[in-house]
Amino acid sequence: MLLALAVAAALTAIAVPNLTPLLNRAQLTAAARDIASGLRYARGQALAGAREAIFELDVNRKAYRVSGRQKPFSLPDGVRLSLYTAEQEAGEDGIGSIRFFPDGSSTGGRVTLEAAGKKRLVDVNWLTGEVVIRED
């Protein structure tokens, strides 16, 4: 029985360090999908409500909000964020937004997410408002 426990402990010691990068990549992918989902929701709200909708990202707090929802949504701490958006949508203290219009178009922009040496880009087309996730 002691031999079995020793083998299990050795396998655990080998496996755990190898799982960390996989978990970080999984968090990165989940965060990119979460951001894209929030952006698509904002676009849908603009189209359905025939009014502007705003996706607001707080890069420092790693959270975002969508107009029409009071709750802020948090992202994993291990993911670094940056936002590229129109000048009039860039706020202070790391807060910026992407605005969607009733016709589906937007101010456009890009959210870059980094973790475990990998990048995911969430692009918003200014003309169509289409949201696309890409690897860099």
C-alpha positions in Angstrom: 0.0 0.0 0.0 2.9 2.4 0.7 4.3 1.7 -2.7 1.0 2.6 -4.3 0.8 5.8 -2.3 4.4 6.7 -3.3 3.7 6.1 -7.0 0.5 8.2 -6.8 2.4 11.0 -5.1 5.1 10.9 -7.8 2.6 11.0 -10.6 0.8 13.9 -8.9 4.1 15.8 -8.6 4.8 15.3 -12.3 1.2 16.0 -13.5 0.4 19.2 -11.6 3.1 21.5 -13.0 2.1 20.3 -16.5 -1.6 21.1 -15.9 -1.0 24.8 -15.0 -0.4 26.0 -18.6 -3.5 24.1 -19.7 -5.6 25.7 -17.1 -4.3 29.2 -18.0 -5.1 28.6 -21.6 -8.6 27.4 -20.7 -9.1 30.6 -18.7 -7.9 32.7 -21.6 -10.3 30.9 -24.0 -13.2 31.2 -21.6 -12.5 34.9 -21.0 -12.4 35.7 -24.7 -15.7 33.9 -25.2 -17.2 35.8 -22.3 -16.1 39.1 -23.7 -17.4 38.2 -27.2 -20.7 37.1 -25.6 -21.1 40.5 -23.9 -20.3 42.3 -27.1 -22.8 40.3 -29.0 -25.4 40.8 -26.4 -24.9 44.6 -26.5 -25.2 44.5 -30.3 -28.4 42.5 -30.0 -29.8 45.0 -27.5 -29.1 47.9 -29.9 -30.8 46.1 -32.8 -33.8 44.9 -30.8 -34.4 48.1 -28.9 -33.7 50.5 -31.7 -31.3 52.4 -29.5 -27.6 52.6 -28.7 -26.1 50.0 -26.4 -22.7 50.2 -24.7 -20.2 47.6 -23.8 -17.9 49.1 -21.1 -14.6 47.4 -20.2 -12.6 48.2 -17.1 -9.1 46.9 -17.9 -7.7 47.5 -14.4 -10.5 45.7 -12.5 -10.8 43.1 -15.2 -14.6 43.5 -15.5 -17.2 44.6 -18.0 -20.7 45.9 -18.1 -23.3 46.0 -20.8 -26.0 48.7 -20.9 -29.3 47.4 -19.7 -27.6 45.2 -17.1 -26.6 46.5 -13.7 -24.3 43.6 -12.8 -20.7 43.9 -13.7 -19.1 40.7 -15.0 -15.6 39.7 -13.8 -12.8 38.1 -15.7 -10.1 35.8 -14.4 -7.2 37.5 -12.6 -4.6 35.6 -14.6 -5.7 37.2 -17.9 -4.2 40.6 -19.0 -6.5 42.9 -20.9 -6.1 45.8 -23.3 -8.7 47.8 -25.2 -8.3 49.5 -28.5 -11.4 51.7 -29.3 -12.4 55.0 -30.8 -10.9 58.0 -29.2 -14.3 59.4 -27.9 -15.0 56.0 -26.3 -11.7 55.9 -24.3 -12.2 56.9 -20.8 -9.9 57.5 -17.9 -8.5 55.0 -15.4 -8.4 52.1 -17.9 -12.2 52.3 -18.7 -13.3 52.3 -22.3 -16.3 51.3 -24.3 -17.5 50.1 -27.6 -20.9 51.5 -28.7 -23.4 49.7 -30.8 -26.0 51.6 -32.9 -29.6 50.6 -33.8 -28.5 49.6 -37.3 -26.0 47.1 -36.0 -22.9 49.1 -36.7 -20.5 50.2 -33.9 -17.6 52.4 -33.0 -15.5 49.3 -33.6 -12.5 48.2 -31.5 -10.5 45.3 -30.2 -10.1 43.6 -26.8 -6.8 41.8 -26.5 -6.5 39.1 -23.8 -3.2 37.5 -22.8 -2.3 34.6 -20.6 0.2 31.7 -20.5 2.1 33.2 -23.4 -1.0 33.2 -25.7 -3.2 35.9 -27.0 -6.8 36.1 -28.1 -8.1 39.0 -30.0 -11.8 39.9 -29.9 -12.5 42.2 -32.8 -15.6 44.3 -33.4 -16.1 45.5 -37.0 -17.2 49.2 -37.0 -19.4 48.8 -40.2 -21.3 45.7 -39.4 -20.8 45.3 -35.6 -19.7 41.7 -36.2 -17.7 40.2 -33.3 -14.9 37.7 -34.1 -12.5 35.9 -31.8 -9.0 35.3 -33.3 -5.7 33.8 -32.1 -2.6 35.9 -32.4 
